[in-house]
């Protein structure tokens, strides 16, 4: 069962949806400690989103039977909650049957948009040569070409997230080359900080392609090899969120804003190492200087290591982060 209606009445409502990763600790707790409610189940998770004050959910539905999907859709429509899918790309022809089943599942659940990524990892961690990275991106582009007819057949849109893989100009080349009404962007407003790009410039460039949004704030702090990057409650990080909202309302007003706040240890972005630069042949000193200036002007006083805390405390921190973000979105951003 979800949290009580008493807690529901005490929390702000928002037009934002949630990305399922917002509940990662509570989902893990269900696996490790039998935590209730079991938020690995989509219907339970959607019910929890309603209680928390959200307007929808983006998640990986996998492949499910029609009876379950009927119940999910019935609940979402009765409570005016949006549902978006999330899926991996078909890297080979042998992946096509499963991919089609997953898209059919998302359609049956009432999704209009399904999020995906070209690269599941992070460019600067996964590759040590630009040629390796380029091969992976070429494979991803072919997978998108493979996926496009499936999306057209089911009349769903495929939204490709900027997932610490391609910089904005690289992603725009892919989207322009595909030139399909069924493939656009899942704009993550913070990820490209790790690629030395400015969130406002990224949002401005990708907004015309944007079908859905991973909405977040990011905290930064210097460490010996570069900087730490952490999801942080809305309004407590370094991103100009009011300006981001203005851009999105103007350029892609129909795109659903989904809060993606992953409560976890800060990520290391080692921009002062040779390994980091091995896949960035064309990044300018001006862009590096801008990032270094950001660190001096907006560095967080401290970033907590979440994994060292007891599980119960991690769960409470996850829920507190979400509540704080909903309140800020509702009261300060009018979302």
Steps between C-alpha positions, in 0.01 A plus 500: 500500500618857439565751776197629690256755364594713800851544361342558157298796630809656661706518182495740207360391165696548180456465125835315491511128454765276655765284338501160671865552601376751759394196705816293448584454868144399590493259206828346617364477854211288371758256361738498795276550800142438392418871529134588443358623269681301232580783261647264243141436391381767251149524640627539857754756381236700314282498812796632700554777243139608555552507876826694469327770294635421154317514169637190329772240468771406254617140542612180330186289469671207332253257344173450687165336439196700391305441822772662712538787253124555502512547879799734472335710232169506687677632811705760311200635310274507806763704687610715204856363515719480191699185421815498287710198412874437509674246281838384372573527128509195270876476439462202262225343292465229764385770746212611280231259621549594865520869414169484316339324796627770736365777278166320472493477881565874533224575250255274684585681826401830340848645443550745216875536558771244573842610623822330390877551500769441241757425770410353838829605662701823509722593208802602706488181711421244233744592222871575479521593131281722286484226236343262757242760595422576136439131422256478790314809379483361145350179643250707697397700194439178308289376791289815479453442128391145583258623766333774296261281296382332821420836657316606185300177498385552860469879463726566800785750531851389594685757713880462505661626821825696504654248739853632558582357158474749213549873526222714360640551151562125469144418609346755262685340208341165589149642534529699178632198311208284617250779428203303633189631672519188718847566644592799712675589824460422865665817627696441820561852626810413704690212341710705260671685783716185509588569134597863574184649353273767642146382595332809350677454166417127496133561577476773237652280230309179579162652595363502142558123491384431855218252562553453874730643767715370783470799730761535774744718686870419534755578768871524415812493714870483416705190577862420418436364147217730395157546651223310670151513349194412706122508461369737762151623597363759260617848586811392689740446208674700228239495218290806418171311521268799439681567171483131405124499564461816290682335207296182525167680520590703195663234281335169600190577710351153454803313635440343842747610767600195704703546815814285488665525838721199572599491866850351482868575553639787289641403160864574423567698181879482461558797268859548622613157377626400156253210491203737510617691195568193286149508345469880471716609205322831435408646839640850538695659781218755525257224598739361759550848642122546528472177700788597728330836557176319586688298762641814658167685502250223574694230685296325772643517854480121528345199324395206713598139436158336507617139487663524844165565670270230644231390256217658700681834494563470126127441444407804707754714314360384165146589604610831652680596178184431300275693739736798497512497120122481463458792736753711311349411162150584616572817696801652322473373141119481486518145364 
